[in-house]
Amino acid sequence: MSNKDAYWNKTRNHMIITLVLWAFFSLVIFMFGSELNTMSFLGYPLAYYMTAQGSLLAFVIMLFWTANKQEKIDEEHGYSEREED
Amino acid sequence: MFKGNFIQNLPKIYGTYTGGFFIFIILMAIAEQAGVSAKNIGVMFVAFTVLIYAMIGYLSRTIQVDAYYVAGRQVPTVFNGMATAADWMSGASFVALAGGVYFGGYTYMAFLVGWTGGYVLVATLMAPYLRKFGCYTVPDFIGTRYGGNLVRACSVFVLFIASFTYVTAQINATGTIASRALGIPFEAGVWVGLISILICSMLGGMRAVTWTQVAQYIVLIVAYLIPVFWISNKVGGGVFPHLMLGDKVQYLAELEQQFGLVKNSAADMKAAGVPGGLKYISGSHSGVPEGGMAVWKYLSLAICMMVGTASLPHILMRYFTTPTVRAARKSVAWSLFFIFLLYSSAPMLATLSKLALMDPNLPTGIIGKSISDVQSIEWVQRWSEVKQVFIADFNGDGILQLNEWFMRGDVVVLATPEVAGLPFVISGLVFAGGMAAAMSTADGLVLAISNALSHDIYYKIIDPKADTAKRLLVARVLLVLIGAAGAYIASFRLTSILGSVAWAFDFAMSGLFFPLVLGVWWKRATRAGAIAGIMAGILSGLFYLLWVYPKFSVPIFGGVNTPFLGIDHLRFGMIGAPVCLVVMVVVSLMTKEPDAATQKMVDDTRIPTGKAILGKQH
């Protein structure tokens, strides 16, 4: 397998992991909204907290994490732009 | 100070600007104490900030094609994040979001998840690859990847429908805020708004829009957060509401029990003469509605907003302006961070606003008090006069019940500072913030449309030999025409017929999402597949909208149709996007696979380093 293909495989797997996490925080947890709401976090009912703040925060963290991870994959395969900017 | 090392000086420039803005707020507070009228403070806030934007727009003028279309591709990560956040958060987000949460509770907050979660799709599937491609506009990518003028024209068609639906609403919001703050008629407000928008974008295109949007973000976030924190401390919500309102949310649930969540009958409301557009609280603030249909409604709305976010051209084109692919990825993360600051505050503002009105222990509480007392409160009188709030004593007991208090959603943002007894300077600040939010989104949208028409239709299809001066002239003329058309339509106040901002998301996801994603992620996608997918997606979506939305279906189909699987007019992208995917895949597989040159182009797009597919100037 060429370096290009190996790079793309890793990038694709990384994309899939990110989208699984994304689906968890945006869709899966809200399938169980009424169950979650019986629990509480910081005093908020949990489902309310997630839709008002929690999932939003998870997306922000996820994006910084995913960008850093992708940069590592770039570096491993010699596609890093570090010298260019 | 805008010459030479402008990019390195950015933190200093915007730091000074932010400091200057705070000094201006303090000066206004002093002016209020000195007896300047509330109306004049509002005028000064809006006039001062708009003047600054116009100045930035003028200083960023350019005669270069790549500066006009993609800000010279030198916008640093964090600043592009701020500009995107301003581009994203519309007048509706600023003024109406908290009101939506106030009335809609948990169910409405699917919008919050949708309008933020979409950025994960932007970052993983789109932004870095489109940046590597080196396109000027979204149709530029589709036209080059699939090859040919027809597919380019099809994507411009979708872009036009989606963005124009959105821009009319934004110019409408600009007009509303300008008319309220300046005390002029709405029709005049729309044109004042339009002129402000054009001054910011006409001379410098994307470059000017970028630097004004950063300035607008600073104004709008300051204008949103100061009241939230201040009100929170006033009504006992704690110094940091985001972490400390848990008890209050549970207390609101108790108050709802105590006052009772009652649904008014339409006949009662009509008899009492409740003005149109005013709502009352009939649903729970934090409770989750039971049942599979409720879950599906929540999820389908979130999906439409997320996928729509990842397809809206005015957002995607912001990531064409970063210096590198890496910067584009990080920039998406920063964008969402800056958006998060406002979106996570909207439910807090809604909670505080409810608390201020419902808590019987607070001096501001009005529910459960005698109606004649409530009617003598100054802010109630002021907002009643303009038909923004209304009281109907259904049971005739002279006590204000929860279901007898009506107000417009916008009032939550615009009046809560007054309700909680904050000085008027804060209300002036809120006007400036709303104006910044509406202007920045309108700017981005008008530019997205006129750039697609000037670059993709005029230059790429009609006159490929046009020189730079002519291209930029055409781009500017189109910008003015699109803006004027938007303002003309907005001045009719058709919003009740035009429907919702959500439609723009549904249109964009129906026609653009899969052609963009598959263009990068599936080499086998062909030109014929893309053309068929785009047209099938947008037309099926449009047809479903006409069929399901009563205001269209009654004259066209002669009756009201029941939404299929609960997919109503807010969610018609749930029909359009799958149709687009299936048609695109089937037609692609039926046609010959793309040639070697196209496959190589896709390979190059996937790798961050190396030359862009399209040249720096093209």
Interface residues (C-beta under 8 A of the other chain):
Chain A: K4 Y7 W8 T11 R12 M15 T18 L19 W22 F25 S26 L27 F30 M31 G33 S34 L36 N37 S40 F41 L42 G43 Y44 P45 A47 Y48 Y49 T51 A52 Q53 S55 L56 L57 F59 V60 M62 L63 F64 T66 A67 Q70 E71 D74 Y79 S80 E81 E84 D85
Chain B: V101 Y106 M109 A110 L112 V113 G114 T116 G117 Y119 V120 L121 A123 T124 L125 P128 H242 L243 M244 L245 G246 D247 V249 Q250 H285 S286 G287 V288 P289 E290 V295 Y298 L299 A302 I303 M306 P323 T324 V325 R326 A327 R329 K330 V332 A333 L336 F337 F340 Y343 S344 P347 M348 W521 D603 R606 I607 P608 T609
